């Protein structure tokens, strides 16, 4: 598994100074972890303004609760959890969006349809998912959360997480896989 962008070394002295309320140490931590924090928030919510707000609120919470960080795991793991919790909490507070029916793209030629399908990358396909489905896919497949953890974050049951993940993966497959080539059947076979 690849290294997490959050996996940034933080020396114990900086952490100790931040726990005592040293603003310089807090700024050092913020500067080190701001980009990966924003990145995770954005990938879950797909809204830059919300991701910026979530990132700022997560850091405020983290600095207020530094005393709760026990140090038995890396600091970056604890901070990532704070950011993800804030992101999911912010998504839950948003009003439910009306469902949008996506119309199938009809290309003038089969070749053009293939190119459109091949040019769509995973990032844009994830952006097409509704916010809850995108969050579940990201948390499960990228962040490594299990269904119980995801259900707890959303205040739902494990079946909520499993169902959302299954349906979202099916949609992603439909959007990302090139269309099946139709087999030409020869009319003159004996």
C-alpha positions in Angstrom: 0.0 0.0 0.0 1.3 3.5 -0.8 2.3 5.9 1.8 -0.4 8.3 3.0 0.1 12.0 2.1 -0.6 12.6 5.8 2.5 10.5 6.8 4.6 13.5 7.7 7.2 13.4 10.5 6.3 15.6 13.4 9.0 16.0 16.1 7.9 15.6 19.7 9.1 19.1 20.6 6.8 20.8 18.1 3.9 18.7 19.3 4.7 19.4 23.0 5.0 23.2 22.2 1.6 23.0 20.4 0.0 21.3 23.4 1.2 24.2 25.6 -0.5 26.6 23.2 2.6 27.9 21.3 1.1 29.5 18.2 4.4 29.1 16.3 4.2 25.3 16.8 0.5 25.3 15.8 1.4 27.2 12.6 4.1 24.7 11.8 1.7 21.8 12.2 -0.9 23.6 10.1 1.6 24.3 7.3 2.8 20.7 7.3 -0.7 19.1 7.2 -2.9 21.7 5.5 -2.5 20.3 1.9 -3.2 16.7 2.7 -6.1 17.7 5.0 -7.7 19.8 2.3 -7.1 17.1 -0.3 -9.0 14.4 1.8 -11.8 16.8 2.5 -12.1 17.8 -1.1 -12.1 14.3 -2.4 -14.9 13.4 -0.1 -17.1 16.4 -0.6 -16.0 17.6 -4.1 -16.6 21.3 -3.2 -13.5 23.5 -2.7 -15.3 26.0 -0.5 -16.7 23.3 1.8 -13.3 21.6 1.8 -11.6 24.8 2.9 -14.1 25.4 5.7 -13.8 21.8 6.8 -10.0 22.0 6.9 -10.0 25.1 9.0 -12.6 23.8 11.4 -10.7 20.5 11.7 -7.5 22.3 12.6 -9.3 24.4 15.2 -10.8 21.3 16.7 -7.5 19.4 16.6 -5.6 22.3 18.3 -8.3 22.5 21.0 -8.2 18.7 21.6 -4.4 18.1 21.4 -4.6 16.9 25.0 -6.7 14.0 23.8 -4.0 12.8 21.5 -2.4 10.0 23.5 0.5 9.4 21.2 0.0 5.6 20.9 -0.4 6.0 17.1 1.1 8.5 14.7 -0.2 12.1 15.0 -1.0 12.2 11.3 -3.5 9.3 11.7 -5.3 11.1 14.5 -5.4 14.4 12.5 -6.7 12.6 9.4 -9.5 11.1 11.5 -10.4 14.6 12.8 -10.5 15.9 9.2 -12.6 13.0 7.9 -15.1 13.3 10.8 -15.5 17.0 10.2 -16.0 16.4 6.5 -18.7 13.8 7.0 -20.4 15.9 9.7 -20.5 18.8 7.3 -22.0 16.7 4.5 -24.7 15.4 6.9 -25.6 19.0 7.7 -26.1 20.0 4.1 -29.7 19.8 2.7 -30.4 16.8 0.6 -30.0 17.6 -3.1 -32.7 16.7 -5.5 -31.8 13.6 -7.6 -30.6 14.5 -11.0 -31.3 12.0 -13.8 -28.2 11.7 -16.0 -29.0 11.2 -19.7 -26.9 8.7 -21.6 -24.5 10.3 -24.1 -25.2 9.4 -27.7 -22.2 9.9 -29.8 -22.6 10.2 -33.6 -20.2 7.3 -34.1 -19.1 4.3 -32.2 -15.5 5.4 -32.3 -16.3 8.8 -30.7 -18.3 7.0 -28.0 -15.3 4.8 -27.2 -13.0 7.9 -27.0 -15.4 9.7 -24.7 -15.6 6.6 -22.4 -11.8 6.1 -22.4 -11.0 9.8 -21.7 -13.2 9.9 -18.5 -10.9 9.2 -15.6 -11.7 8.0 -12.2 -11.6 11.4 -10.6 -14.3 12.8 -12.8 -16.4 9.6 -12.4 -16.2 10.0 -8.6 -17.3 13.6 -9.0 -20.5 12.4 -10.8 -21.5 10.3 -7.8 -23.8 11.9 -5.2 -22.0 13.1 -2.1 -22.9 10.2 0.2 -21.9 7.6 -2.4 -18.6 9.4 -3.1 -17.8 9.7 0.6 -18.5 6.0 1.2 -16.3 4.9 -1.8 -13.5 7.2 -0.7 -13.6 6.2 2.9 -13.8 2.5 2.2 -11.6 2.1 -0.9 -9.0 4.8 -0.3 -8.9 5.5 3.4 -9.4 1.9 4.4 -12.4 2.4 6.7 -14.6 -0.7 7.3 -18.4 -0.7 6.9 -19.0 -0.3 10.7 -16.7 2.7 10.9 -18.4 4.3 7.9 -21.9 3.6 9.3 -20.9 5.2 12.6 -19.7 8.3 10.8 -23.0 8.7 9.0 -25.1 7.6 11.9 -26.5 4.7 9.9 -26.3 0.9 9.8 -23.6 -1.2 8.2 -26.1 -2.1 5.4 -26.2 1.6 4.5 -22.5 1.5 3.9 -22.5 -1.8 2.0 -25.4 -0.9 -0.2 -24.0 2.6 -1.0 -20.6 1.1 -1.8 -22.1 -1.6 -4.0 -24.3 0.7 -6.0 -21.6 3.3 -6.4 -19.1 0.8 -7.6 -21.6 -0.5 -10.2 -22.2 3.1 -11.4 -18.4 3.7 -11.6 -17.9 0.5 -13.6 -20.7 1.5 -16.0 -19.1 4.9 -16.5 -15.5 3.8 -16.8 -15.6 0.5 -18.7 -15.6 0.9 -22.5 -18.9 -0.3 -24.1 -18.9 -3.9 -25.1 -18.2 -4.4 -28.8 -21.2 -5.9 -30.4 -20.4 -9.2 -32.2 -21.1 -9.1 -35.8 -23.0 -12.2 -36.8 -22.5 -13.3 -40.4 -25.8 -14.0 -42.1 -24.5 -16.8 -44.4 -23.2 -19.3 -41.8 -24.2 -22.9 -42.3 
